[in-house]
Amino acid sequence: MGRRTREGVLTHAESRRLYREAAKLAASCRRAELTPPVHRLAERLLLTSRNVPLRALDALHVAMALDAKAATLVTYDPRLRDAAASQGVFVAPETLF
């Protein structure tokens, strides 16, 4: 938001309003920790995922979602979407543009 405000795409008022909304959303979310067991789960995903080409960061995101028992993973990245769905994680939005 800072960059968009400096570029003149957002006004200072719009930036402050968006920041407040993002803070409210963040307060309603549960945070996941990147722990050694999550790293091991990501490694297992990388080694066993055959149907979906999995990148290391995608494996970490999916492992964190699985470990946190997340109800939903939100992404617009098609590879991350496929990787998460292949592990039974619900992904939103349901369709990409």
Secondary structure in CASP SS format (residue, H / E / C, confidence):
PFRMAT SS
TARGET T0000
AUTHOR 0000-0000-0000
METHOD secondary structure of the structure
MODEL  1
M C 1.00
G H 1.00
R H 1.00
R H 1.00
T H 1.00
R H 1.00
E C 1.00
G C 1.00
V C 1.00
L C 1.00
T C 1.00
H H 1.00
A H 1.00
E H 1.00
S H 1.00
R H 1.00
R H 1.00
L H 1.00
Y H 1.00
R H 1.00
E H 1.00
A H 1.00
A H 1.00
K H 1.00
L H 1.00
A H 1.00
A H 1.00
S C 1.00
C C 1.00
R C 1.00
R C 1.00
A C 1.00
E C 1.00
L C 1.00
T C 1.00
P H 1.00
P H 1.00
V H 1.00
H H 1.00
R H 1.00
L H 1.00
A H 1.00
E H 1.00
R H 1.00
L H 1.00
L H 1.00
L H 1.00
T H 1.00
S C 1.00
R C 1.00
N C 1.00
V C 1.00
P C 1.00
L C 1.00
R C 1.00
A H 1.00
L H 1.00
D H 1.00
A H 1.00
L H 1.00
H H 1.00
V H 1.00
A H 1.00
M H 1.00
A H 1.00
L H 1.00
D H 1.00
A C 1.00
K C 1.00
A C 1.00
A C 1.00
T C 1.00
L E 1.00
V E 1.00
T C 1.00
Y C 1.00
D C 1.00
P H 1.00
R H 1.00
L H 1.00
R H 1.00
D H 1.00
A H 1.00
A H 1.00
A H 1.00
S H 1.00
Q C 1.00
G C 1.00
V C 1.00
F C 1.00
V E 1.00
A E 1.00
P C 1.00
E C 1.00
T C 1.00
L C 1.00
F C 1.00
END
